[in-house]
């Protein structure tokens, strides 16, 4: 497919729309297509039409909302992108979505941007030790829970092709230690440390702390420092650099905002 597809995701009310608006105003030389994903059973609904405004008025080639559920997202998202491709062979698409693991795995996006508000407390981003231990125990004991919690995969059942139940014996303590100290085990532990809305951090190319949203506190610097340590760990485990920026693209330009725009610029190009 000739499209260039960028996913912008993150917690609700983190300023994803403002980041996309800045990318449109400052970086895209041509009009991108915009798609907003929302769950059919969620409280996020398409806005009512405002006067005679069109996508062109907003600097867009097209704009659409795509309602989805777990059963149809893997069909509806590629189908919608195929429609855009038919009309604009080498266009670019920016997809906005709230934190939902199934969305992150519904399509092989070219670029992934994670937007988060300024953190005020550690437990906004990180699980407490007790929560992390409980989550690790739960997801490793239940493969379905693990697939949903970390990767957003759909439960396809536990039956084998002959109808027999696929039950696996518990691992021994030695086997658990061997797994947890493996590269895969380390990556899982890293993901489990995060609160579910922040799991997308682990697979994003760029993480933006939107300083225009949220409030600073005495814990903010510690939280960002811990986040940076985690991102370095993720980069080492996955052998893929994750860039982190803290700025407000609509405030006075800063070295961080200028560097962020340089990093986002290649994402705001036509397809290939």
C-alpha positions as a Markdown table, in Angstrom:
| # | Residue | x | y | z |
|---|---|---|---|---|
| 1 | Unk | 0.0 | 0.0 | 0.0 |
| 2 | Unk | 1.3 | 3.4 | -0.9 |
| 3 | Unk | -0.3 | 5.2 | 2.1 |
| 4 | Unk | 1.8 | 6.5 | 5.0 |
| 5 | Unk | -0.2 | 5.8 | 8.2 |
| 6 | Unk | 0.6 | 7.5 | 11.5 |
| 7 | Unk | -1.0 | 6.4 | 14.7 |
| 8 | Unk | -1.4 | 9.0 | 17.5 |
| 9 | Unk | -2.6 | 7.4 | 20.7 |
| 10 | Unk | -2.5 | 8.0 | 24.4 |
| 11 | Unk | -4.8 | 8.4 | 27.4 |
| 12 | Unk | -8.0 | 10.4 | 27.2 |
| 13 | Unk | -7.7 | 14.2 | 27.4 |
| 14 | Unk | -3.9 | 14.2 | 26.9 |
| 15 | Unk | -4.0 | 16.6 | 24.0 |
| 16 | Unk | -3.7 | 14.2 | 21.1 |
| 17 | Unk | -5.8 | 16.4 | 18.9 |
| 18 | Unk | -3.6 | 19.4 | 19.6 |
| 19 | Unk | -0.5 | 17.5 | 18.6 |
| 20 | Unk | -2.2 | 16.4 | 15.4 |
| 21 | Unk | -3.3 | 20.0 | 14.7 |
| 22 | Unk | 0.2 | 21.2 | 15.2 |
| 23 | Unk | 1.5 | 18.6 | 12.8 |
| 24 | Unk | -1.0 | 19.7 | 10.2 |
| 25 | Unk | -0.3 | 23.4 | 10.7 |
| 26 | Unk | 3.5 | 23.2 | 10.9 |
| 27 | Unk | 4.6 | 20.0 | 9.0 |
| 28 | Unk | 2.3 | 18.5 | 6.4 |
| 29 | Unk | 2.9 | 20.2 | 3.1 |
| 30 | Unk | -0.2 | 18.4 | 1.6 |
| 31 | Unk | -3.5 | 17.6 | 3.2 |
| 32 | Unk | -3.5 | 14.4 | 5.2 |
| 33 | Unk | -6.6 | 12.2 | 5.8 |
| 34 | Unk | -7.8 | 12.1 | 9.4 |
| 35 | Unk | -9.4 | 9.1 | 11.1 |
| 36 | Unk | -10.7 | 9.0 | 14.7 |
| 37 | Unk | -11.3 | 5.6 | 16.2 |
| 38 | Unk | -13.8 | 5.1 | 19.0 |
| 39 | Unk | -15.4 | 2.0 | 20.6 |
| 40 | Unk | -19.0 | 1.4 | 19.8 |
| 41 | Unk | -19.8 | 0.9 | 23.5 |
| 42 | Unk | -17.7 | 3.8 | 24.7 |
| 43 | Unk | -18.6 | 7.3 | 25.7 |
| 44 | Unk | -16.6 | 8.9 | 22.9 |
| 45 | Unk | -19.0 | 9.9 | 20.1 |
| 46 | Unk | -18.6 | 11.8 | 16.8 |
| 47 | Unk | -19.2 | 15.5 | 17.2 |
| 48 | Unk | -22.3 | 17.2 | 15.7 |
| 49 | Unk | -21.6 | 19.0 | 12.4 |
| 50 | Unk | -20.5 | 22.6 | 12.8 |
| 51 | Unk | -22.0 | 24.9 | 10.3 |
| 52 | Unk | -20.7 | 24.5 | 6.7 |
| 53 | Unk | -17.2 | 23.6 | 7.7 |
| 54 | Unk | -15.5 | 20.9 | 5.6 |
| 55 | Unk | -12.4 | 18.8 | 6.0 |
| 56 | Unk | -10.6 | 21.2 | 3.6 |
| 57 | Unk | -11.4 | 24.0 | 6.1 |
| 58 | Unk | -9.4 | 22.1 | 8.7 |
| 59 | Unk | -6.5 | 21.4 | 6.3 |
| 60 | Unk | -7.5 | 17.8 | 5.7 |
| 61 | Unk | -8.1 | 15.8 | 2.6 |
| 62 | Unk | -10.8 | 13.9 | 4.4 |
| 63 | Unk | -12.1 | 13.2 | 7.9 |
| 64 | Unk | -14.0 | 10.3 | 9.3 |
| 65 | Unk | -14.9 | 8.5 | 12.5 |
| 66 | Unk | -14.6 | 4.8 | 12.7 |
| 67 | Unk | -16.6 | 3.0 | 15.4 |
| 68 | Unk | -15.2 | -0.4 | 16.3 |
| 69 | Unk | -15.4 | -3.3 | 18.6 |
| 70 | Unk | -13.0 | -6.2 | 19.3 |
| 71 | Unk | -14.6 | -8.4 | 16.6 |
| 72 | Unk | -14.5 | -6.0 | 13.7 |
| 73 | Unk | -11.5 | -3.7 | 14.2 |
| 74 | Unk | -9.2 | -6.0 | 12.3 |
| 75 | Unk | -11.6 | -5.7 | 9.3 |
| 76 | Unk | -12.9 | -2.2 | 9.5 |
| 77 | Unk | -9.6 | -0.3 | 9.9 |
| 78 | Unk | -7.9 | -2.0 | 6.9 |
| 79 | Unk | -11.1 | -1.6 | 4.9 |
| 80 | Unk | -11.3 | 2.1 | 5.6 |
| 81 | Unk | -7.6 | 2.6 | 4.7 |
| 82 | Unk | -8.2 | 0.7 | 1.5 |
| 83 | Unk | -10.9 | 3.2 | 0.6 |
| 84 | Unk | -8.6 | 6.1 | 1.2 |
| 85 | Unk | -5.9 | 4.4 | -0.8 |
| 86 | Unk | -8.3 | 4.0 | -3.8 |
| 87 | Unk | -8.9 | 7.7 | -3.8 |
| 88 | Unk | -5.4 | 8.9 | -2.9 |
| 89 | Unk | -2.8 | 6.3 | -3.8 |
| 90 | Unk | 0.2 | 8.0 | -2.1 |
| 91 | Unk | -1.6 | 10.0 | 0.5 |
| 92 | Unk | -0.9 | 10.1 | 4.2 |
| 93 | Unk | -3.3 | 9.2 | 7.1 |
| 94 | Unk | -3.2 | 10.2 | 10.7 |
| 95 | Unk | -5.2 | 7.9 | 13.0 |
| 96 | Unk | -6.2 | 9.2 | 16.4 |
| 97 | Unk | -7.2 | 6.7 | 19.1 |
| 98 | Unk | -7.4 | 6.5 | 22.9 |
| 99 | Unk | -5.2 | 3.9 | 24.7 |
| 100 | Unk | -6.5 | 0.5 | 23.6 |
| 101 | Unk | -4.2 | -2.4 | 23.0 |
| 102 | Unk | -6.4 | -3.9 | 20.3 |
| 103 | Unk | -6.1 | -0.7 | 18.1 |
| 104 | Unk | -2.3 | -0.7 | 18.4 |
| 105 | Unk | -2.2 | -4.2 | 16.9 |
| 106 | Unk | -5.0 | -3.9 | 14.3 |
| 107 | Unk | -2.7 | -2.5 | 11.6 |
| 108 | Unk | 1.1 | -2.3 | 10.8 |
| 109 | Unk | 1.3 | 1.5 | 11.2 |
| 110 | Unk | 4.3 | 3.2 | 9.7 |
| 111 | Unk | 4.8 | 5.5 | 12.7 |
| 112 | Unk | 3.5 | 5.5 | 16.2 |
| 113 | Unk | 3.3 | 8.6 | 18.5 |
| 114 | Unk | 2.2 | 8.4 | 22.1 |
| 115 | Unk | 0.9 | 11.5 | 23.8 |
| 116 | Unk | 0.5 | 11.9 | 27.5 |
| 117 | Unk | -0.3 | 14.7 | 29.9 |
| 118 | Unk | 2.3 | 16.1 | 32.4 |
| 119 | Unk | 2.4 | 13.5 | 35.1 |
| 120 | Unk | 1.5 | 14.6 | 38.6 |
| 121 | Unk | 2.0 | 11.4 | 40.5 |
| 122 | Unk | 3.9 | 8.2 | 40.0 |
| 123 | Unk | 0.8 | 6.0 | 40.1 |
| 124 | Unk | -0.7 | 7.8 | 37.1 |
| 125 | Unk | 1.9 | 6.0 | 34.9 |
| 126 | Unk | 3.3 | 3.2 | 37.0 |
| 127 | Unk | 1.6 | 0.4 | 38.9 |
| 128 | Unk | 2.5 | 0.1 | 42.6 |
| 129 | Unk | 4.7 | -2.9 | 43.5 |
| 130 | Unk | 1.6 | -4.7 | 44.7 |
| 131 | Unk | -0.4 | -3.9 | 41.6 |
| 132 | Unk | 2.5 | -5.0 | 39.4 |
| 133 | Unk | 3.0 | -8.2 | 41.2 |
| 134 | Unk | -0.7 | -9.1 | 41.0 |
| 135 | Unk | -0.9 | -8.2 | 37.3 |
| 136 | Unk | 2.2 | -10.3 | 36.5 |
| 137 | Unk | 0.8 | -13.2 | 38.4 |
| 138 | Unk | -2.6 | -12.9 | 36.7 |
| 139 | Unk | -1.4 | -12.5 | 33.1 |
| 140 | Unk | 1.2 | -15.3 | 33.3 |
| 141 | Unk | -1.3 | -17.7 | 34.8 |
| 142 | Unk | -3.9 | -16.9 | 32.2 |
| 143 | Unk | -2.7 | -16.6 | 28.6 |
| 144 | Unk | -6.0 | -15.0 | 27.6 |
| 145 | Unk | -5.7 | -12.3 | 30.2 |
| 146 | Unk | -2.0 | -11.8 | 29.2 |
| 147 | Unk | -2.9 | -11.4 | 25.5 |
| 148 | Unk | -5.6 | -8.9 | 26.3 |
| 149 | Unk | -3.7 | -7.0 | 28.9 |
| 150 | Unk | -0.4 | -6.5 | 27.1 |
| 151 | Unk | -1.1 | -7.0 | 23.4 |
| 152 | Unk | -4.9 | -6.6 | 22.9 |
| 153 | Unk | -5.3 | -9.9 | 21.2 |
| 154 | Unk | -8.7 | -11.6 | 21.0 |
| 155 | Unk | -9.5 | -14.7 | 22.9 |
| 156 | Unk | -9.8 | -17.5 | 20.4 |
| 157 | Unk | -10.6 | -20.1 | 23.0 |
| 158 | Unk | -8.4 | -22.8 | 24.5 |
| 159 | Unk | -9.6 | -25.8 | 22.5 |
| 160 | Unk | -7.3 | -27.8 | 20.3 |
| 161 | Unk | -8.4 | -28.7 | 16.8 |
| 162 | Unk | -9.6 | -32.1 | 18.1 |
| 163 | Unk | -11.8 | -30.4 | 20.7 |
| 164 | Unk | -9.6 | -31.3 | 23.7 |
| 165 | Unk | -8.8 | -28.7 | 26.3 |
| 166 | Unk | -5.4 | -27.2 | 26.0 |
| 167 | Unk | -4.4 | -27.1 | 29.7 |
| 168 | Unk | -0.8 | -26.6 | 30.6 |
| 169 | Unk | 0.8 | -27.6 | 33.9 |
| 170 | Unk | 2.1 | -24.8 | 36.3 |
| 171 | Unk | 5.8 | -23.9 | 35.9 |
| 172 | Unk | 8.2 | -24.8 | 38.6 |
| 173 | Unk | 10.0 | -22.0 | 40.6 |
| 174 | Unk | 13.2 | -22.8 | 38.6 |
| 175 | Unk | 11.3 | -22.5 | 35.3 |
| 176 | Unk | 9.7 | -19.2 | 36.4 |
| 177 | Unk | 13.0 | -17.7 | 37.2 |
| 178 | Unk | 14.5 | -18.9 | 33.9 |
| 179 | Unk | 11.6 | -17.3 | 32.0 |
| 180 | Unk | 11.6 | -14.0 | 34.0 |
| 181 | Unk | 15.3 | -13.5 | 33.4 |
| 182 | Unk | 15.0 | -14.1 | 29.6 |
| 183 | Unk | 14.7 | -11.2 | 27.2 |
| 184 | Unk | 11.0 | -11.9 | 26.7 |
| 185 | Unk | 10.5 | -12.1 | 30.5 |
| 186 | Unk | 12.3 | -8.8 | 31.0 |
| 187 | Unk | 10.1 | -7.1 | 28.3 |
| 188 | Unk | 7.0 | -8.4 | 29.9 |
| 189 | Unk | 8.0 | -7.2 | 33.3 |
| 190 | Unk | 8.8 | -3.8 | 31.8 |
| 191 | Unk | 5.3 | -3.6 | 30.3 |
| 192 | Unk | 3.6 | -4.8 | 33.5 |
| 193 | Unk | 5.2 | -1.9 | 35.4 |
| 194 | Unk | 3.0 | 0.5 | 33.4 |
| 195 | Unk | -0.6 | 1.3 | 34.1 |
| 196 | Unk | -2.7 | -0.1 | 31.2 |
| 197 | Unk | -3.4 | 3.3 | 29.5 |
| 198 | Unk | 0.4 | 3.7 | 29.2 |
| 199 | Unk | 1.3 | 0.3 | 27.6 |
| 200 | Unk | 1.5 | 2.0 | 24.2 |
| 201 | Unk | 4.7 | 3.7 | 25.4 |
| 202 | Unk | 6.6 | 0.4 | 24.8 |
| 203 | Unk | 6.0 | 0.3 | 21.1 |
| 204 | Unk | 5.9 | 4.0 | 20.1 |
| 205 | Unk | 8.6 | 5.7 | 18.1 |
| 206 | Unk | 8.0 | 9.0 | 19.8 |
| 207 | Unk | 6.6 | 9.8 | 23.3 |
| 208 | Unk | 5.4 | 13.3 | 23.9 |
| 209 | Unk | 4.8 | 14.7 | 27.4 |
| 210 | Unk | 2.3 | 17.4 | 26.5 |
| 211 | Unk | 3.2 | 20.2 | 29.0 |
| 212 | Unk | 0.1 | 22.1 | 27.9 |
| 213 | Unk | -2.0 | 19.5 | 29.6 |
| 214 | Unk | -1.9 | 18.3 | 33.2 |
| 215 | Unk | -0.2 | 19.9 | 36.2 |
| 216 | Unk | 3.3 | 19.7 | 37.7 |
| 217 | Unk | 3.8 | 18.6 | 41.2 |
| 218 | Unk | 6.7 | 17.8 | 43.5 |
| 219 | Unk | 6.6 | 14.2 | 42.0 |
| 220 | Unk | 6.7 | 15.3 | 38.3 |
| 221 | Unk | 10.5 | 15.3 | 37.9 |
| 222 | Unk | 10.8 | 11.9 | 39.7 |
| 223 | Unk | 8.1 | 10.5 | 37.5 |
| 224 | Unk | 9.7 | 11.7 | 34.3 |
| 225 | Unk | 13.1 | 10.4 | 35.4 |
| 226 | Unk | 11.6 | 7.0 | 36.1 |
| 227 | Unk | 9.9 | 7.0 | 32.7 |
| 228 | Unk | 13.2 | 7.8 | 31.0 |
| 229 | Unk | 14.8 | 4.9 | 32.7 |
| 230 | Unk | 12.0 | 2.6 | 31.5 |
| 231 | Unk | 12.2 | 3.9 | 28.0 |
| 232 | Unk | 15.9 | 3.3 | 27.9 |
| 233 | Unk | 15.3 | -0.3 | 29.1 |
| 234 | Unk | 12.6 | -0.8 | 26.4 |
| 235 | Unk | 15.0 | 0.6 | 23.7 |
| 236 | Unk | 17.7 | -1.9 | 24.9 |
| 237 | Unk | 15.3 | -4.9 | 24.9 |
| 238 | Unk | 13.7 | -4.1 | 21.6 |
| 239 | Unk | 16.8 | -2.7 | 19.9 |
| 240 | Unk | 14.6 | 0.2 | 18.8 |
| 241 | Unk | 15.0 | 3.8 | 19.9 |
| 242 | Unk | 12.1 | 5.5 | 21.6 |
| 243 | Unk | 12.4 | 9.3 | 21.6 |
| 244 | Unk | 10.9 | 11.2 | 24.5 |
| 245 | Unk | 10.0 | 14.9 | 24.4 |
| 246 | Unk | 8.4 | 17.3 | 27.0 |
| 247 | Unk | 7.0 | 20.4 | 25.4 |
| 248 | Unk | 3.9 | 22.3 | 24.2 |
| 249 | Unk | 3.9 | 22.8 | 20.4 |
| 250 | Unk | 1.5 | 25.8 | 20.8 |
| 251 | Unk | 3.7 | 27.6 | 23.4 |
| 252 | Unk | 6.8 | 29.7 | 22.7 |
| 253 | Unk | 9.3 | 27.6 | 20.8 |
| 254 | Unk | 11.9 | 25.8 | 22.8 |
| 255 | Unk | 14.9 | 23.5 | 21.9 |
| 256 | Unk | 12.7 | 20.5 | 22.8 |
| 257 | Unk | 9.8 | 21.6 | 20.6 |
| 258 | Unk | 12.1 | 22.4 | 17.7 |
| 259 | Unk | 13.7 | 19.0 | 18.0 |
| 260 | Unk | 10.3 | 17.3 | 18.2 |
| 261 | Unk | 9.2 | 18.9 | 15.0 |
| 262 | Unk | 12.4 | 17.7 | 13.3 |
| 263 | Unk | 11.6 | 14.1 | 14.4 |
| 264 | Unk | 7.9 | 14.3 | 13.4 |
| 265 | Unk | 8.7 | 15.9 | 10.0 |
| 266 | Unk | 9.5 | 12.6 | 8.2 |
| 267 | Unk | 6.2 | 11.2 | 9.5 |
| 268 | Unk | 4.3 | 14.0 | 7.8 |
| 269 | Unk | 5.3 | 13.1 | 4.2 |
| 270 | Unk | 3.3 | 11.6 | 1.3 |
| 271 | Unk | 3.1 | 7.9 | 1.0 |
| 272 | Unk | 5.6 | 5.9 | -1.0 |
